[in-house]
Amino acid sequence: MREIGLGLIGTGFMGRAHALAFAAAPRIFGTTLRAAPRLLADVTMASAGHAAKALGFARATDDWRALVTDPAVDIVAITSPNHLHAEMARAAMAAGKHVYCEKPLATTYADSKSLAALAGQTSRKTLAGFNYLRSPAAVLAKQMVASGELGEIHNFRGGFAEDYMADPAVPHSWRCRRDLAGSGTLGDLGSHLLCFALQLMGPIAAVSGALQTIVKQRPLSDGTMAPVENEDQAQAVLRFASGAGGVFDTSRVARGRKNQLWFELNGSKGSVLFDQERMNELRVFRGHPREGAEGFQTLLMGPQHPPYAAFCPAPGHSLGFNDLKTAEVAHLLRGLAGEEALYPDFAVAAEIDRVIAAIERSAAEQRWVEIREI
Ligand SMILES: NC(=O)c1ccc[n+]([C@@H]2O[C@H](COP(=O)([O-])OP(=O)(O)OC[C@H]3O[C@@H](n4cnc5c(N)ncnc54)[C@H](O)[C@@H]3O)[C@@H](O)[C@H]2O)c1
């Protein structure tokens, strides 16, 4: 097995998920390439050192710039807050490293576009962290679209709702600041849904969007209140280049919703419904088997639905969120080994940010916005 060096930035929710996935992917997927955990960066030496020990990294640093230029590092994984992605990815590419960056790629479309352009000029490879594409049910839905089983798809309806900021007492954080997060739920959650929309339906031609901030201010640690500068929920009507229509909805304040990333595709021969909160199922409608008995069928995921079999030989025993990250890292390793084309790379991630910018402009100017205007 060939080995390259991994440098990981960040040790929060995603930092830990990446570290676990890099450790597991070669064993679970039998990849020909492995990324050895060589250097871990966080804000302080204490947090970096503690996490490096817990997650098996050889060294730790409190200086991400030292990490991206370290000769032992071949691939840089970026799991810091959004506003740092662009600067870190740019520096890593300039140092000749492959880059695996969490979504959203950047806080502005201008930055995303320039990162995609930079990525296009180097022989180094990029991947953005849209892990839900790896869900076996989502992979099956994509296969059904590609095979023509559902006929011509004329409608994409979907949403991504959570309630992690529904409580007004949730403190102010980087997620509420325009300079640190960029958009609100659009970039955080909506970007995942747009990734599915682009993958399954092709390019988006125009959008008509609306945004709302429901909790207008949140408490700081000293008890004073600070304004929330980006949207809590957003809606958009989509027009795809194919002529198909779509409806998009996202919220971080939808009480009771924990990971409701869903889409339904309606085609001339059938429909398919995916819901990440029930990620081990796919609901399919394939016409009328018997009059009076038509309806959606629920397919339970099993080893015949990639990448399920890599994890478990028994059907219906279920995969989980971290397995999606492991499958994403396996794809990354195969891509770096030249065995697969990486998707979604920075060019796709920038296109997602472009649609987000179009939804924002449409909401601000209260009109349909063509994507080519952005
Ligand atoms: N793909 C997904 O499903 C998914 C899920 C959650 C978050 N995310 C994305 O992952 C990113 C991180 O989110 P999170 O929930 O892990 O956040 P988090 O707050 O849990 O972790 C962020 C980490 O970055 C570190 N950090 C901050 N500034 C740094 C610096 N200057 N140098 C080095 N490290 C620094 C923090 O100390 C922390 O360890 C965000 O961009 C978010 O959108 C993706």
The ligand as an SDF file (V2000), in Angstrom:
LIG
                    3D

 44 48  0  0  0  0  0  0  0  0999 V2000
  -19.7950   18.0070    5.6790 N   0  0  0  0  0  0  0  0  0  0  0  0
  -20.5840   18.0920    6.7270 C   0  0  0  0  0  0  0  0  0  0  0  0
  -21.5290   17.3130    6.8800 O   0  0  0  0  0  0  0  0  0  0  0  0
  -20.2930   19.1560    7.7580 C   0  0  0  0  0  0  0  0  0  0  0  0
  -20.8880   19.0810    9.0360 C   0  0  0  0  0  0  0  0  0  0  0  0
  -20.5480   20.0640    9.9810 C   0  0  0  0  0  0  0  0  0  0  0  0
  -19.6770   21.0950    9.6350 C   0  0  0  0  0  0  0  0  0  0  0  0
  -19.1510   21.1530    8.3770 N   0  0  0  0  0  0  0  0  0  0  0  0
  -18.2160   22.2320    7.9990 C   0  0  0  0  0  0  0  0  0  0  0  0
  -16.9710   21.9900    8.6610 O   0  0  0  0  0  0  0  0  0  0  0  0
  -16.3650   23.2230    9.0680 C   0  0  0  0  0  0  0  0  0  0  0  0
  -16.0940   23.1760   10.5690 C   0  0  0  0  0  0  0  0  0  0  0  0
  -17.3040   22.9570   11.2290 O   0  0  0  0  0  0  0  0  0  0  0  0
  -17.3180   22.2330   12.6590 P   0  0  0  0  0  0  0  0  0  0  0  0
  -18.7590   21.9700   12.9630 O   0  0  0  0  0  0  0  0  0  0  0  0
  -16.3490   21.0950   12.6770 O   0  0  0  0  0  0  0  0  0  0  0  0
  -16.7920   23.4370   13.5510 O   0  0  0  0  0  0  0  0  0  0  0  0
  -16.0920   23.3460   14.9870 P   0  0  0  0  0  0  0  0  0  0  0  0
  -16.2600   24.6870   15.5760 O   0  0  0  0  0  0  0  0  0  0  0  0
  -16.5820   22.1360   15.7240 O   0  0  0  0  0  0  0  0  0  0  0  0
  -14.5490   23.0930   14.6300 O   0  0  0  0  0  0  0  0  0  0  0  0
  -13.7480   24.0760   14.0230 C   0  0  0  0  0  0  0  0  0  0  0  0
  -12.2930   23.7440   14.3640 C   0  0  0  0  0  0  0  0  0  0  0  0
  -11.4190   24.6690   13.6690 O   0  0  0  0  0  0  0  0  0  0  0  0
  -10.4460   25.1120   14.6080 C   0  0  0  0  0  0  0  0  0  0  0  0
   -9.8770   26.3870   14.1910 N   0  0  0  0  0  0  0  0  0  0  0  0
  -10.4490   27.6170   14.2080 C   0  0  0  0  0  0  0  0  0  0  0  0
   -9.5690   28.5540   13.8060 N   0  0  0  0  0  0  0  0  0  0  0  0
   -8.4110   27.8890   13.4960 C   0  0  0  0  0  0  0  0  0  0  0  0
   -7.1300   28.3060   13.0550 C   0  0  0  0  0  0  0  0  0  0  0  0
   -6.8510   29.5910   12.8330 N   0  0  0  0  0  0  0  0  0  0  0  0
   -6.1590   27.3620   12.8840 N   0  0  0  0  0  0  0  0  0  0  0  0
   -6.4250   26.0520   13.1270 C   0  0  0  0  0  0  0  0  0  0  0  0
   -7.6300   25.6050   13.5590 N   0  0  0  0  0  0  0  0  0  0  0  0
   -8.6070   26.5150   13.7450 C   0  0  0  0  0  0  0  0  0  0  0  0
  -11.2140   25.2000   15.9190 C   0  0  0  0  0  0  0  0  0  0  0  0
  -10.3490   25.2880   17.0270 O   0  0  0  0  0  0  0  0  0  0  0  0
  -11.9790   23.8790   15.8550 C   0  0  0  0  0  0  0  0  0  0  0  0
  -11.1700   22.7940   16.2470 O   0  0  0  0  0  0  0  0  0  0  0  0
  -17.3330   24.3250    8.6540 C   0  0  0  0  0  0  0  0  0  0  0  0
  -16.8890   24.9080    7.4690 O   0  0  0  0  0  0  0  0  0  0  0  0
  -18.6620   23.6120    8.4500 C   0  0  0  0  0  0  0  0  0  0  0  0
  -19.4760   24.2300    7.4560 O   0  0  0  0  0  0  0  0  0  0  0  0
  -19.4210   20.1890    7.4470 C   0  0  0  0  0  0  0  0  0  0  0  0
  1  2  1  0
  2  3  2  0
  2  4  1  0
  4  5  1  0
  4 44  2  0
  5  6  2  0
  6  7  1  0
  7  8  2  0
  8  9  1  0
  8 44  1  0
  9 10  1  0
  9 42  1  0
 10 11  1  0
 11 12  1  0
 11 40  1  0
 12 13  1  0
 13 14  1  0
 14 15  2  0
 14 16  1  0
 14 17  1  0
 17 18  1  0
 18 19  2  0
 18 20  1  0
 18 21  1  0
 21 22  1  0
 22 23  1  0
 23 24  1  0
 23 38  1  0
 24 25  1  0
 25 26  1  0
 25 36  1  0
 26 27  1  0
 26 35  1  0
 27 28  2  0
 28 29  1  0
 29 30  1  0
 29 35  2  0
 30 31  1  0
 30 32  2  0
 32 33  1  0
 33 34  2  0
 34 35  1  0
 36 37  1  0
 36 38  1  0
 38 39  1  0
 40 41  1  0
 40 42  1  0
 42 43  1  0
M  CHG  2   8   1  16  -1
M  END
$$$$
